[in-house]
Amino acid sequence: MVTIRLENSSPTEVYDKAVAELNSGNSAEAERLFLEVLKIDPSYAGAMLKLAKLYSSTDKEKSAEYFEKFLEIQPKDYEAWNTLGWTYATLGNVRKALEIFKFLTTEKPDVAAYWIGLGDMYAHYQIQDYTSAKECYNRALSCPNISESQKNSVYEKLKKYQ
């Protein structure tokens, strides 16, 4: 007697297994399972985001690729945009990072971190627009929920341009 078992896993079942593997510290198996989820359902946003974050410490190019795919599906996830902006900056694509931080400050003008990020991109040696950087840092100081550590960081940055 031969028994043939056909696996017909749903993407959610595989995703849940992947998350469990990730939580137990088995990132290689989690990666394999998240990729399997995307084979089953190429538009599974959760798997894209998990892969983007998983690759953030090992492969910035892949991380950016998965953040981009995720943001096509979830364009209002501003924290993912923020992380993508910093990923581009790390990759040396400061102009692309600058565009993302411009977008973020337009979408969420009361978030100090986005203004600080935009200021940092203007101040970057590839751009060196210190007037715009100062404007962004000052704008960050006017945000209602700026933390003390953010304020201190901004004051230190502004000292450089006095």
Summary of the structure (lengths in Angstrom):
residues: 162
radius of gyration: 20.0
end to end distance: 83.7
largest distance: 83.7
contacts: 475
relative contact order: 0.07
helix: 72%
strand: 0%
